Amino acid sequence: MRIYVTGGTGLVGSNVIKVAQQHYQAEVIAALYGPPPEGKITYELDPLDIGDHAAIRAAIQRYKPNAVIHCAALLDQVKLHTQRRWAWSVMVEGTRAFAHACREVDARLVFISTDWVFDGREPFVNEDSPPFPVNFYGVMKMASERELSAMDSLRYGVGRLAGVYGLNYGIPSLTRWEQGVGFGDLPNYCADGFAKRQPVRIWSDHVNEAANPTLASDGADMLLRLAQHDQNGIFHCFGSESISRMDIAQRTAAIFGGDPSLIQAAPLDDAVRAEFAAIPVPFRTIASTDKTTAALGRKAFTVDEGLRAFKQEWDSFKTGQ
């Protein structure tokens, strides 16, 4: 299988590449925009600006992959809200360009979306629940999902992820260890704090308070299964269990051998509060993965399964293995 991966130096994309090569024996071409990968690579790089839609078509025509896994996304929420026309061109129109290009070469498109297409106010959502985003990032992901569903003769799967954490294998120095208003990277932040014996301050307001956390390598496997699947539609490729911020900090302490007394409930930092004052954040998204489990033939990790696998990855990373 030949796979074209966008965002290959990001958290999700780098794990897709790693899992694709190690467990699916896939030939990988990775679009590159920004700094190159650190260290030796075993795949081909393709310089590409996703804002250049003609270049997208040319790249897919040149490589003719069996599947495109479109992981690249703009994550700076403040910049997205202040530069909406540019963001729309990259996020929505760029996805449309990939869809047209994939249809021309009969490649399957796997588009990575998010649980942030929901507002976090419904008590429970599944793959068929109507979206209701509360910020521009969620709006663009929802719009892209709708674009794909309306396109005739396109082979596609939307793989939603949630609260992604883990190691960036493309650029390890960019692995994020800080807490954010979203649920992603929270186990990274906790594990790092426990290792340094520093206070682990868990924000308790104006944040995504609960989600289905996803170990990046596990989400990558679900996305690769989706790339080989033949059904169109939306799939919840994230962790199979929901949890609150405080509870995942406690679980991380237990699995990483951290001191739970370091965990503190804390208000959102003032600087972050000011930064996100005008940007709503989904409250608590608790979601089912049952339909996706049945379609893809495996259940994504529970919270403890994901944290145990992350501990193994963490130990290997720290020892350089």
Residue pairs with C-beta under 8 A, 6 or more apart in sequence:
1 20
1 24
1 25
1 26
1 27
1 66
1 67
1 227
1 228
2 26
2 27
2 28
2 29
2 63
2 64
2 65
2 66
2 67
3 16
3 20
3 26
3 27
3 28
3 29
3 65
3 66
3 67
3 68
3 69
3 224
3 227
4 29
4 30
4 31
4 46
4 59
4 60
4 63
4 65
4 67
4 68
4 69
4 107
5 13
5 16
5 17
5 20
5 28
5 29
5 30
5 31
5 68
5 69
5 71
6 13
6 30
6 31
6 48
6 50
6 68
6 69
6 70
6 71
6 72
6 98
7 13
7 31
7 70
7 71
7 72
7 73
8 14
8 16
8 17
8 28
8 30
8 31
8 32
8 37
8 43
8 45
8 71
8 170
9 30
9 32
9 34
9 35
9 36
9 37
9 168
9 170
9 171
9 174
10 71
10 72
10 73
10 168
10 170
11 164
11 166
11 167
11 168
11 175
11 176
11 216
12 71
12 112
12 161
12 164
12 216
12 219
12 220
12 223
13 30
13 69
13 71
13 72
13 170
14 37
14 168
14 169
14 170
14 171
14 216
15 166
15 167
15 169
15 216
15 217
15 219
15 220
16 69
16 71
16 220
16 223
16 224
17 28
17 30
17 43
17 169
17 170
18 169
18 217
18 220
19 217
19 220
19 221
19 224
20 26
20 28
20 220
20 224
21 28
21 42
21 43
23 221
23 224
24 224
26 224
27 43
28 43
28 44
29 43
29 44
29 45
29 46
29 63
29 65
30 43
30 44
30 45
30 46
31 45
31 46
31 47
31 48
31 50
31 59
31 72
32 45
32 46
32 47
32 48
33 47
33 48
33 49
33 50
33 72
35 171
36 45
37 45
37 170
37 171
38 170
38 171
38 172
38 173
46 59
46 63
48 55
48 56
48 59
49 55
50 56
50 72
50 90
50 94
50 97
51 86
51 89
51 90
51 94
53 93
53 94
53 96
53 97
56 94
56 97
56 98
56 101
57 97
57 100
57 101
57 104
59 101
60 68
60 98
60 101
60 102
60 104
60 105
60 107
61 101
61 104
61 105
64 105
64 107
65 105
65 107
66 107
66 108
66 227
67 107
67 108
67 109
67 110
67 227
67 228
68 98
68 101
68 102
68 107
68 108
68 109
68 110
69 110
69 112
69 223
69 224
69 227
70 95
70 98
70 109
70 110
70 111
70 112
71 112
72 94
73 91
73 112
74 80
74 87
74 90
74 91
74 137
75 137
77 135
77 136
77 137
77 276
77 279
78 275
78 276
78 279
79 87
80 87
80 136
80 137
80 140
81 135
81 136
81 278
81 279
84 136
87 136
87 140
88 140
91 140
91 141
91 144
92 140
92 143
92 144
92 147
95 111
95 144
95 147
95 148
96 144
96 147
98 109
98 111
99 109
99 147
99 148
99 151
99 154
99 156
100 151
101 107
102 108
102 109
102 154
102 155
102 156
103 151
103 153
103 154
103 155
106 155
107 155
108 155
108 156
108 157
108 227
109 148
109 154
109 155
109 156
109 157
110 156
110 157
110 158
110 159
110 223
110 226
110 227
111 144
111 145
111 148
111 156
111 157
111 158
111 159
112 159
112 160
112 161
112 223
113 141
113 142
113 144
113 145
113 158
113 159
113 160
113 161
113 234
114 137
114 138
114 141
114 160
114 161
114 162
115 125
115 160
115 161
115 162
115 163
115 211
115 212
115 236
115 238
115 282
115 285
115 287
116 133
116 135
116 137
116 138
116 141
116 182
116 208
116 282
116 285
117 131
117 132
117 133
117 138
117 141
117 142
117 145
117 160
118 125
118 129
118 131
118 132
118 133
118 138
118 282
118 285
118 287
119 132
119 133
119 134
119 282
119 283
120 134
120 208
120 209
120 281
120 282
120 283
120 284
120 285
121 132
121 283
122 129
122 132
123 286
124 286
124 287
124 288
125 285
125 286
125 287
125 288
126 236
126 287
126 288
126 290
126 291
127 160
127 233
127 234
127 235
127 236
127 288
127 291
127 292
128 234
128 291
131 138
131 142
131 145
133 139
133 141
133 142
134 280
134 281
134 282
135 279
135 280
135 281
135 282
138 282
145 158
145 234
148 154
148 156
148 158
149 232
149 233
154 232
155 230
155 232
156 232
157 226
157 227
157 229
157 231
157 232
157 233
157 234
157 235
158 233
158 234
158 235
159 219
159 222
159 223
159 226
159 235
159 237
160 234
160 235
160 236
160 237
160 238
161 214
161 219
161 237
161 238
162 183
162 211
162 212
162 213
162 214
162 236
162 238
162 239
162 285
162 287
163 182
163 183
163 184
163 186
163 208
163 211
163 212
163 213
163 214
163 238
163 239
164 184
164 185
164 213
164 214
164 215
164 216
164 219
164 238
165 184
165 185
165 186
165 187
165 188
165 213
165 214
165 215
165 216
165 310
166 188
166 215
166 216
166 217
166 310
166 313
167 175
167 216
167 313
167 314
167 317
168 174
168 175
168 176
172 317
175 188
176 184
176 185
176 188
177 185
177 188
177 189
177 192
178 185
178 189
179 185
179 186
179 189
179 201
179 202
179 203
180 186
181 203
181 206
181 207
181 208
181 268
181 272
181 276
181 281
182 207
182 208
182 281
183 208
183 210
183 211
183 213
183 245
186 213
186 245
186 248
186 249
187 213
187 248
187 252
187 306
187 307
187 310
189 200
190 200
190 248
190 249
190 252
190 253
190 256
190 258
190 263
191 252
191 256
191 258
191 310
191 311
191 314
193 199
193 200
193 258
193 262
194 200
194 252
194 253
194 256
194 257
194 258
194 259
194 262
195 256
195 258
197 259
197 262
198 262
199 262
199 264
200 249
200 253
200 258
200 262
200 263
200 264
201 264
201 266
202 245
202 246
202 249
202 263
202 264
202 265
202 266
203 245
203 266
203 267
203 268
203 269
203 272
204 245
204 246
204 265
204 266
204 267
204 268
205 267
205 268
206 268
206 273
206 276
206 281
207 245
207 268
207 281
208 281
208 282
208 283
208 284
208 285
209 244
209 245
209 283
209 284
210 242
210 243
210 244
210 245
210 284
210 285
210 286
211 242
211 243
211 284
211 285
211 286
212 236
212 238
212 239
212 240
212 241
212 242
212 243
212 285
212 286
212 287
212 289
213 238
213 239
213 243
213 248
213 303
213 306
214 237
214 238
214 239
214 300
214 301
214 306
215 239
215 301
215 306
215 307
215 309
215 310
217 309
217 313
218 239
218 300
218 301
218 306
218 309
219 237
219 238
219 239
219 300
221 298
222 235
222 237
222 238
222 292
222 296
222 298
222 300
223 237
225 296
225 297
225 298
226 235
226 237
226 296
229 295
229 296
231 295
235 291
235 292
235 295
235 296
236 287
236 288
236 289
236 291
236 292
237 289
237 292
237 296
237 300
238 287
238 289
238 300
239 289
239 300
239 301
239 302
239 303
239 306
240 289
240 293
240 299
240 300
240 301
240 302
241 302
241 303
242 285
242 286
242 287
243 251
243 303
244 284
246 263
246 265
248 303
248 307
249 263
250 260
250 263
251 303
251 304
251 307
252 258
252 307
253 259
253 260
253 262
253 263
254 260
255 304
255 307
255 308
255 311
256 307
256 311
256 314
289 299
289 300
292 300
293 299
293 300
301 309
